[in-house]
Amino acid sequence: MRKVVNVVLVIAALLVASTMAMATEIDPFNSRPVTIGTPPGSEASLQSILTDMLMGVNADTDQQTAGMWSTAVLPPGVLPAMWVEYAGLNLVNTFGIWSGTTTENVVGYNIFLGPAVGGIGGTAAALTWLDATTLKVSAAGNGVCGVSVNCGNFAGIPYSSFGFYLSNPANSYYQGYPGYTFYTVDQLNTDSQSAHALAYRKSGTDIWALAFEDLPFPTDHDYNDMVVKIESVTPVPEPGTLTLLGTGLIGLAGLVRRKLKK
């Protein structure tokens, strides 16, 4: 019995240590809200895009802290799936999905390619998990495999924990910038961990909108460069779940040990 107690203590200690000692562990939540700027020229504002996409959502006050998601809970035996629809302004950016537990082990794949067209009836993709970590991307709506949608099977993206990103290419359109990738988790962004993606949730649903700013700050902060609608996702659990699990195991081991002494 003492061996069992010792094993429990070791497991608990490792769980607690892993959550406290890893300085590069990804925090799936962001600090919100942030200030949204006015778009230049005749570009549509983020509020107008959100009004069409998620009626009743306020761009300034309804910003969510979530930066990583999981698929909505489904009955046993049903493959997790979600629907992604592009409604942005720029036809050169790409949009993708990523996963990882630390800043050193992030894995990502494109979903929408540069020719993707936004707006109602635009490019869409269906994402289905073949198993716990294998994602299948298929074209939907007006999406075309290999042209606007990066179809295929991709490993290393668990349906229990993933985020999204926008990538822009290195060309003159971006005023000489070498090209960047901006993530839904601020921690992963190279320009001082700035907020490049704002998340919104339609009240009472699992429907979300992600709004991206595609240039390093300082810039216009208009967050209308790529807006993507995502259905059937929910935020990952609050940070600290593993720590709570670890301390719970320690408490259990202590209880068992006290009983043994009696």
Contacts in CASP RR format, 6 or more apart in sequence:
PFRMAT RR
TARGET T0000
AUTHOR 0000-0000-0000
METHOD contacts of the structure
MODEL  1
MRKVVNVVLVIAALLVASTMAMATEIDPFNSRPVTIGTPPGSEASLQSIL
TDMLMGVNADTDQQTAGMWSTAVLPPGVLPAMWVEYAGLNLVNTFGIWSG
TTTENVVGYNIFLGPAVGGIGGTAAALTWLDATTLKVSAAGNGVCGVSVN
CGNFAGIPYSSFGFYLSNPANSYYQGYPGYTFYTVDQLNTDSQSAHALAY
RKSGTDIWALAFEDLPFPTDHDYNDMVVKIESVTPVPEPGTLTLLGTGLI
GLAGLVRRKLKK
1 256 0 8 1.000
1 260 0 8 1.000
2 260 0 8 1.000
4 256 0 8 1.000
5 253 0 8 1.000
5 254 0 8 1.000
5 256 0 8 1.000
5 257 0 8 1.000
5 260 0 8 1.000
8 249 0 8 1.000
8 252 0 8 1.000
8 253 0 8 1.000
8 256 0 8 1.000
9 249 0 8 1.000
9 250 0 8 1.000
9 253 0 8 1.000
11 246 0 8 1.000
11 249 0 8 1.000
12 246 0 8 1.000
12 247 0 8 1.000
12 248 0 8 1.000
12 249 0 8 1.000
12 250 0 8 1.000
12 251 0 8 1.000
12 253 0 8 1.000
13 250 0 8 1.000
15 242 0 8 1.000
15 243 0 8 1.000
15 245 0 8 1.000
15 246 0 8 1.000
15 249 0 8 1.000
16 243 0 8 1.000
16 246 0 8 1.000
16 247 0 8 1.000
16 250 0 8 1.000
18 242 0 8 1.000
19 25 0 8 1.000
19 240 0 8 1.000
19 242 0 8 1.000
19 243 0 8 1.000
20 243 0 8 1.000
22 102 0 8 1.000
24 102 0 8 1.000
24 103 0 8 1.000
24 104 0 8 1.000
25 101 0 8 1.000
25 102 0 8 1.000
26 68 0 8 1.000
26 100 0 8 1.000
26 101 0 8 1.000
26 102 0 8 1.000
26 103 0 8 1.000
26 106 0 8 1.000
26 185 0 8 1.000
26 187 0 8 1.000
26 188 0 8 1.000
27 185 0 8 1.000
27 187 0 8 1.000
27 239 0 8 1.000
28 66 0 8 1.000
28 67 0 8 1.000
28 68 0 8 1.000
28 161 0 8 1.000
28 185 0 8 1.000
28 235 0 8 1.000
28 236 0 8 1.000
28 239 0 8 1.000
29 65 0 8 1.000
29 66 0 8 1.000
29 67 0 8 1.000
29 235 0 8 1.000
29 238 0 8 1.000
29 239 0 8 1.000
30 65 0 8 1.000
30 66 0 8 1.000
30 67 0 8 1.000
30 184 0 8 1.000
30 185 0 8 1.000
30 186 0 8 1.000
30 195 0 8 1.000
31 65 0 8 1.000
31 186 0 8 1.000
31 195 0 8 1.000
32 63 0 8 1.000
32 64 0 8 1.000
32 65 0 8 1.000
32 195 0 8 1.000
32 198 0 8 1.000
33 60 0 8 1.000
33 61 0 8 1.000
33 63 0 8 1.000
34 63 0 8 1.000
34 195 0 8 1.000
34 198 0 8 1.000
34 221 0 8 1.000
35 221 0 8 1.000
36 46 0 8 1.000
36 59 0 8 1.000
36 60 0 8 1.000
36 198 0 8 1.000
36 221 0 8 1.000
36 222 0 8 1.000
36 223 0 8 1.000
37 220 0 8 1.000
37 221 0 8 1.000
37 222 0 8 1.000
37 223 0 8 1.000
38 45 0 8 1.000
38 220 0 8 1.000
38 222 0 8 1.000
39 45 0 8 1.000
39 46 0 8 1.000
39 220 0 8 1.000
39 222 0 8 1.000
39 224 0 8 1.000
40 220 0 8 1.000
40 222 0 8 1.000
43 89 0 8 1.000
43 222 0 8 1.000
43 224 0 8 1.000
44 89 0 8 1.000
44 224 0 8 1.000
45 59 0 8 1.000
45 222 0 8 1.000
45 224 0 8 1.000
46 59 0 8 1.000
46 198 0 8 1.000
46 211 0 8 1.000
46 222 0 8 1.000
46 223 0 8 1.000
46 224 0 8 1.000
46 227 0 8 1.000
47 58 0 8 1.000
47 59 0 8 1.000
47 60 0 8 1.000
49 87 0 8 1.000
49 88 0 8 1.000
49 209 0 8 1.000
49 211 0 8 1.000
49 224 0 8 1.000
49 227 0 8 1.000
50 57 0 8 1.000
50 59 0 8 1.000
50 200 0 8 1.000
50 209 0 8 1.000
50 211 0 8 1.000
50 227 0 8 1.000
51 57 0 8 1.000
52 87 0 8 1.000
52 120 0 8 1.000
53 87 0 8 1.000
53 209 0 8 1.000
53 227 0 8 1.000
53 229 0 8 1.000
54 200 0 8 1.000
54 201 0 8 1.000
54 202 0 8 1.000
54 207 0 8 1.000
54 209 0 8 1.000
54 229 0 8 1.000
55 202 0 8 1.000
56 202 0 8 1.000
56 203 0 8 1.000
57 200 0 8 1.000
57 201 0 8 1.000
57 202 0 8 1.000
57 203 0 8 1.000
57 209 0 8 1.000
59 198 0 8 1.000
59 200 0 8 1.000
59 211 0 8 1.000
59 223 0 8 1.000
62 200 0 8 1.000
62 201 0 8 1.000
63 198 0 8 1.000
63 199 0 8 1.000
63 200 0 8 1.000
64 199 0 8 1.000
64 200 0 8 1.000
64 201 0 8 1.000
64 208 0 8 1.000
64 235 0 8 1.000
65 199 0 8 1.000
66 184 0 8 1.000
66 199 0 8 1.000
66 201 0 8 1.000
66 235 0 8 1.000
66 236 0 8 1.000
67 163 0 8 1.000
67 184 0 8 1.000
67 185 0 8 1.000
67 197 0 8 1.000
67 199 0 8 1.000
67 235 0 8 1.000
68 161 0 8 1.000
68 162 0 8 1.000
68 163 0 8 1.000
68 184 0 8 1.000
68 185 0 8 1.000
68 235 0 8 1.000
68 236 0 8 1.000
69 161 0 8 1.000
69 162 0 8 1.000
69 163 0 8 1.000
69 208 0 8 1.000
69 230 0 8 1.000
69 233 0 8 1.000
69 234 0 8 1.000
69 235 0 8 1.000
69 236 0 8 1.000
70 159 0 8 1.000
70 160 0 8 1.000
70 161 0 8 1.000
70 162 0 8 1.000
70 233 0 8 1.000
70 234 0 8 1.000
70 235 0 8 1.000
70 236 0 8 1.000
71 80 0 8 1.000
71 81 0 8 1.000
71 82 0 8 1.000
71 129 0 8 1.000
71 159 0 8 1.000
71 160 0 8 1.000
71 232 0 8 1.000
71 233 0 8 1.000
71 234 0 8 1.000
72 80 0 8 1.000
72 82 0 8 1.000
72 206 0 8 1.000
72 232 0 8 1.000
72 233 0 8 1.000
72 234 0 8 1.000
73 234 0 8 1.000
74 80 0 8 1.000
79 128 0 8 1.000
79 129 0 8 1.000
79 130 0 8 1.000
80 128 0 8 1.000
80 129 0 8 1.000
80 159 0 8 1.000
81 126 0 8 1.000
81 127 0 8 1.000
81 128 0 8 1.000
81 129 0 8 1.000
81 232 0 8 1.000
82 126 0 8 1.000
82 127 0 8 1.000
82 230 0 8 1.000
82 231 0 8 1.000
82 232 0 8 1.000
82 233 0 8 1.000
83 124 0 8 1.000
83 125 0 8 1.000
83 126 0 8 1.000
83 127 0 8 1.000
83 140 0 8 1.000
83 229 0 8 1.000
83 230 0 8 1.000
83 231 0 8 1.000
83 232 0 8 1.000
84 95 0 8 1.000
84 111 0 8 1.000
84 112 0 8 1.000
84 124 0 8 1.000
84 125 0 8 1.000
84 126 0 8 1.000
84 127 0 8 1.000
84 228 0 8 1.000
84 229 0 8 1.000
84 230 0 8 1.000
84 231 0 8 1.000
85 121 0 8 1.000
85 122 0 8 1.000
85 123 0 8 1.000
85 124 0 8 1.000
85 228 0 8 1.000
85 229 0 8 1.000
85 230 0 8 1.000
86 95 0 8 1.000
86 112 0 8 1.000
86 116 0 8 1.000
86 117 0 8 1.000
86 118 0 8 1.000
86 119 0 8 1.000
86 122 0 8 1.000
86 123 0 8 1.000
86 124 0 8 1.000
86 226 0 8 1.000
86 227 0 8 1.000
86 228 0 8 1.000
87 118 0 8 1.000
87 119 0 8 1.000
87 120 0 8 1.000
87 122 0 8 1.000
87 227 0 8 1.000
87 228 0 8 1.000
87 229 0 8 1.000
88 118 0 8 1.000
88 119 0 8 1.000
88 224 0 8 1.000
88 225 0 8 1.000
88 226 0 8 1.000
88 227 0 8 1.000
88 228 0 8 1.000
89 224 0 8 1.000
89 225 0 8 1.000
89 226 0 8 1.000
90 168 0 8 1.000
90 214 0 8 1.000
90 225 0 8 1.000
90 226 0 8 1.000
91 114 0 8 1.000
91 115 0 8 1.000
91 116 0 8 1.000
91 117 0 8 1.000
92 114 0 8 1.000
92 168 0 8 1.000
92 169 0 8 1.000
92 171 0 8 1.000
92 173 0 8 1.000
93 114 0 8 1.000
93 166 0 8 1.000
93 167 0 8 1.000
93 168 0 8 1.000
93 169 0 8 1.000
93 212 0 8 1.000
93 214 0 8 1.000
93 225 0 8 1.000
93 226 0 8 1.000
94 110 0 8 1.000
94 112 0 8 1.000
94 113 0 8 1.000
94 114 0 8 1.000
94 166 0 8 1.000
94 167 0 8 1.000
94 168 0 8 1.000
95 110 0 8 1.000
95 111 0 8 1.000
95 112 0 8 1.000
95 116 0 8 1.000
95 164 0 8 1.000
95 165 0 8 1.000
95 166 0 8 1.000
95 167 0 8 1.000
95 212 0 8 1.000
95 226 0 8 1.000
95 228 0 8 1.000
96 108 0 8 1.000
96 109 0 8 1.000
96 110 0 8 1.000
96 111 0 8 1.000
96 112 0 8 1.000
96 164 0 8 1.000
96 165 0 8 1.000
96 166 0 8 1.000
96 167 0 8 1.000
97 108 0 8 1.000
97 109 0 8 1.000
97 111 0 8 1.000
97 127 0 8 1.000
97 135 0 8 1.000
97 157 0 8 1.000
97 162 0 8 1.000
97 163 0 8 1.000
97 164 0 8 1.000
97 165 0 8 1.000
98 106 0 8 1.000
98 107 0 8 1.000
98 108 0 8 1.000
98 109 0 8 1.000
98 157 0 8 1.000
98 162 0 8 1.000
98 163 0 8 1.000
98 164 0 8 1.000
98 165 0 8 1.000
98 183 0 8 1.000
99 106 0 8 1.000
99 107 0 8 1.000
99 108 0 8 1.000
99 156 0 8 1.000
99 157 0 8 1.000
99 158 0 8 1.000
99 161 0 8 1.000
99 162 0 8 1.000
99 163 0 8 1.000
100 106 0 8 1.000
100 107 0 8 1.000
100 161 0 8 1.000
101 161 0 8 1.000
103 187 0 8 1.000
103 188 0 8 1.000
106 188 0 8 1.000
107 156 0 8 1.000
107 157 0 8 1.000
108 154 0 8 1.000
108 157 0 8 1.000
108 165 0 8 1.000
109 135 0 8 1.000
109 137 0 8 1.000
109 150 0 8 1.000
109 154 0 8 1.000
109 157 0 8 1.000
110 150 0 8 1.000
110 167 0 8 1.000
111 125 0 8 1.000
111 127 0 8 1.000
111 137 0 8 1.000
111 149 0 8 1.000
111 150 0 8 1.000
112 123 0 8 1.000
112 125 0 8 1.000
112 148 0 8 1.000
112 149 0 8 1.000
112 150 0 8 1.000
112 228 0 8 1.000
113 146 0 8 1.000
113 147 0 8 1.000
113 148 0 8 1.000
113 149 0 8 1.000
113 150 0 8 1.000
114 148 0 8 1.000
115 147 0 8 1.000
115 148 0 8 1.000
116 122 0 8 1.000
116 123 0 8 1.000
116 143 0 8 1.000
116 148 0 8 1.000
116 149 0 8 1.000
117 123 0 8 1.000
117 142 0 8 1.000
117 148 0 8 1.000
121 141 0 8 1.000
121 142 0 8 1.000
122 141 0 8 1.000
122 142 0 8 1.000
122 143 0 8 1.000
123 141 0 8 1.000
123 142 0 8 1.000
123 143 0 8 1.000
123 148 0 8 1.000
123 149 0 8 1.000
124 139 0 8 1.000
124 140 0 8 1.000
124 141 0 8 1.000
124 142 0 8 1.000
124 143 0 8 1.000
125 137 0 8 1.000
125 138 0 8 1.000
125 139 0 8 1.000
125 140 0 8 1.000
125 143 0 8 1.000
125 149 0 8 1.000
126 137 0 8 1.000
126 138 0 8 1.000
126 139 0 8 1.000
126 140 0 8 1.000
127 135 0 8 1.000
127 136 0 8 1.000
127 137 0 8 1.000
127 138 0 8 1.000
128 135 0 8 1.000
128 136 0 8 1.000
128 138 0 8 1.000
129 135 0 8 1.000
129 136 0 8 1.000
129 159 0 8 1.000
130 136 0 8 1.000
130 153 0 8 1.000
132 158 0 8 1.000
132 159 0 8 1.000
132 160 0 8 1.000
133 155 0 8 1.000
133 156 0 8 1.000
133 157 0 8 1.000
133 158 0 8 1.000
133 159 0 8 1.000
134 153 0 8 1.000
134 154 0 8 1.000
134 155 0 8 1.000
134 156 0 8 1.000
134 157 0 8 1.000
135 153 0 8 1.000
135 154 0 8 1.000
135 155 0 8 1.000
135 156 0 8 1.000
135 157 0 8 1.000
135 159 0 8 1.000
136 152 0 8 1.000
136 153 0 8 1.000
136 154 0 8 1.000
137 149 0 8 1.000
137 150 0 8 1.000
137 151 0 8 1.000
137 152 0 8 1.000
137 153 0 8 1.000
137 154 0 8 1.000
138 145 0 8 1.000
138 149 0 8 1.000
138 151 0 8 1.000
138 152 0 8 1.000
139 145 0 8 1.000
139 148 0 8 1.000
139 149 0 8 1.000
139 151 0 8 1.000
140 149 0 8 1.000
142 148 0 8 1.000
143 149 0 8 1.000
145 151 0 8 1.000
160 236 0 8 1.000
161 236 0 8 1.000
163 183 0 8 1.000
163 184 0 8 1.000
163 185 0 8 1.000
164 183 0 8 1.000
164 184 0 8 1.000
164 197 0 8 1.000
164 210 0 8 1.000
164 228 0 8 1.000
164 230 0 8 1.000
165 181 0 8 1.000
165 182 0 8 1.000
165 183 0 8 1.000
165 184 0 8 1.000
166 181 0 8 1.000
166 182 0 8 1.000
166 196 0 8 1.000
166 197 0 8 1.000
166 212 0 8 1.000
166 214 0 8 1.000
166 225 0 8 1.000
166 226 0 8 1.000
167 179 0 8 1.000
167 180 0 8 1.000
167 181 0 8 1.000
167 182 0 8 1.000
168 174 0 8 1.000
168 177 0 8 1.000
168 179 0 8 1.000
168 180 0 8 1.000
168 214 0 8 1.000
168 215 0 8 1.000
169 179 0 8 1.000
170 176 0 8 1.000
170 177 0 8 1.000
170 178 0 8 1.000
170 179 0 8 1.000
174 215 0 8 1.000
177 215 0 8 1.000
177 216 0 8 1.000
180 190 0 8 1.000
180 191 0 8 1.000
180 214 0 8 1.000
180 215 0 8 1.000
180 216 0 8 1.000
182 189 0 8 1.000
182 196 0 8 1.000
182 197 0 8 1.000
182 212 0 8 1.000
182 213 0 8 1.000
182 214 0 8 1.000
183 189 0 8 1.000
183 196 0 8 1.000
183 197 0 8 1.000
184 197 0 8 1.000
184 199 0 8 1.000
184 210 0 8 1.000
186 193 0 8 1.000
186 194 0 8 1.000
186 195 0 8 1.000
186 196 0 8 1.000
187 193 0 8 1.000
189 195 0 8 1.000
189 196 0 8 1.000
191 216 0 8 1.000
191 217 0 8 1.000
192 217 0 8 1.000
194 216 0 8 1.000
194 217 0 8 1.000
195 213 0 8 1.000
196 212 0 8 1.000
196 213 0 8 1.000
196 214 0 8 1.000
197 210 0 8 1.000
197 211 0 8 1.000
197 212 0 8 1.000
197 213 0 8 1.000
198 210 0 8 1.000
198 211 0 8 1.000
198 223 0 8 1.000
199 208 0 8 1.000
199 209 0 8 1.000
199 210 0 8 1.000
199 211 0 8 1.000
200 208 0 8 1.000
200 209 0 8 1.000
200 210 0 8 1.000
200 211 0 8 1.000
201 207 0 8 1.000
201 208 0 8 1.000
202 208 0 8 1.000
202 209 0 8 1.000
206 231 0 8 1.000
206 232 0 8 1.000
206 233 0 8 1.000
206 234 0 8 1.000
207 229 0 8 1.000
207 230 0 8 1.000
207 231 0 8 1.000
208 229 0 8 1.000
208 230 0 8 1.000
208 231 0 8 1.000
208 233 0 8 1.000
209 227 0 8 1.000
209 228 0 8 1.000
209 229 0 8 1.000
209 230 0 8 1.000
210 227 0 8 1.000
210 228 0 8 1.000
210 230 0 8 1.000
211 223 0 8 1.000
211 224 0 8 1.000
211 226 0 8 1.000
211 227 0 8 1.000
212 223 0 8 1.000
212 225 0 8 1.000
212 226 0 8 1.000
212 227 0 8 1.000
212 228 0 8 1.000
213 219 0 8 1.000
213 220 0 8 1.000
213 221 0 8 1.000
213 222 0 8 1.000
213 223 0 8 1.000
213 225 0 8 1.000
214 225 0 8 1.000
214 226 0 8 1.000
215 225 0 8 1.000
END
